[in-house]
Amino acid sequence: MKACDALDGVSDGVISNPRNCHFRPESLLCKYFESNTSGCFMPAQVVNLHQIYQDYIETNGSYIFPAFEKGSESFWQYSVSGTTWSLQPLYYALKVLNVSAHSFDPYTLNYSTIALAESLDPGQFISSNPDLNPFFEKNGKVLHYHGWADGTLFPYSLYSS
């Protein structure tokens, strides 16, 4: 937050446009904070930060989901903390794999399960078709807002297609 807060000219605890933030996680390596290692990161943690701030690309090169935005860190307790959001494993267990919630381990999620979910699309859950023409043909109006700091519903997923 400190590295990018004032980019808009105001230090207010808000990163106005995270896409303009070019924070480098390695700047927080413990080697730069010899006397106090409680406020710095070990090399493996810096690698993890780089992965969090990058789009999720599966091992076969398939794009899965956009990166976390800088400034969304306060929500990471619900997403990157090692504790899964309760609906995610339930969706894959009950809707995609048709197994009990207790028999599905969300940490085994892999590309084949993601691809299966995409092909089945139970309940039309995957909203990746950006064609709103039928809606607009009926004089539909859209008022859309989404904050950049959301760490649970990735903002860029709403703008990319």
N, C-alpha and C positions, 0 to 999 in steps of 0.2 A: 504494500500500500504506500509506504513512504517513498518508494522509488518513482511512483507515477501519479501520486495525488495532485501535485501542483502543476501538472502539465496543462491544465486548463486555466492556469493563472490564480487559482484559489486553493489553499490548503484547508480542505473541509472534510476529509475522510471519505471522499468519493472520487473514483476514477471515472471521469466523464465518458471517455472512449477508450476502452481497454485495448483496442486494436492499434492505438498510438503508443501504447506502453511497451517499451523494449527492455524490460527488466531481465537481467541475467541471473538465474538462481545461483550460479557459481560464485557470485559476489558475496554470498552468505556462507561460504566454506569456512570451517573452523580455523583453517590455517591463517585466516585474516584476523582472528579474534583469539589470540594465544592466551590471554589472561582470563577470558570468560567464555567457556564453551557451551553455556546453557542457551545462548541466543544465536547459535549458528548451526550449520548442518554438516553432517559427515558426507563423504563422496557419494555413497549409495543413496542418501536422501536427496542430494542434488540431482542425481539421475532420475529419481522418482518425480521430482518437480518438473523436470524437462518433459517427462512422459505425460504428466497431468496437463501441462500447457500445450500439448500437441494433439492433433486429431487422432481418434482411435482408428488405427488401420490394422486389420487382422493379419495374421501371419502369411496369408495368401495374397496380400496386397489389397484386399477389399476395404473400401472406406465404410466405416460403421457409424461413427458419430463424431461431431465436432469437439474440439478441446474445451476445457474449462477456461473461462476468461479470467484475466488478472483482476482482482477485486472481489472474486467470488469465494475467497478462502473461508469466510465465516460460515459458509454452508457445507463445507467439506465434511463435517462430522456426519452428514447424512449420505455421503457418497464415496469418499476415498479413505475413510477411517478404518476400513476393514469390517464395518458393520453394514450389512445391506439394508436397503429400504425395503420394508416388508412386502410391498406390492411387486417388486421385481422378481423375487423367487416364486411368488404365487402365480404370477403370469406365466412364467416358463413351465412350472410344474403342472398347473391345472389346465391352462389353455393350450399350451404348445405340446408338451410331452404326454399329457393325460396320465400323470402319476400323482401320488399323494404329495402334499406339501412337505411332509417329513422325509420323503425318500429322495427329494431333489436337493443336491448340494450346489448352491449358487456359485461357489468358487470353482466349479467344474465347467462353467459356461464357456463354450468355444464357438468357433465359426459355424460348425455344422448345426448347432442348436439355433444360432442366430439366423442362419439361412432357412432353416425349417420354419421358424417363427415368421419370417418374411414371406415365405411361400404360402403358409396357411392363413396368415393374417386374421386370426379369430376375432370376430367382432369388429372388423375393420379398424383395428387399433393403430396400425401403422399409417400415418397421415402424410405419406410422401408424394401424393399426387397434387401438385400445386394448381391444377386447372380449376379455377373458380368461375369460369365462364357461365355454367348453368345458373349459378347463384346471381351473377351480375345481370344475366338476361332477364331475371325476374326483379330487376331494380334493387337487388341486395346491396347493402352498404357495409363496409368493414371499418371498424375503429379498432386499431391494434396497437398495443403497447406492451413492451416487455423490458424489464430492467436488465442491464448488463451484469449486475452482481449476483444473479441467480445461479446457485451452484447445484440445483437439483433438476431444473429444466433448462438445458443449455440454450442461451439466447441465440447463438448463431444457427442453431438447428431450425429456427423459425424464419431465417432469412436466406438460407441456402437451399437450393433445389436444382 
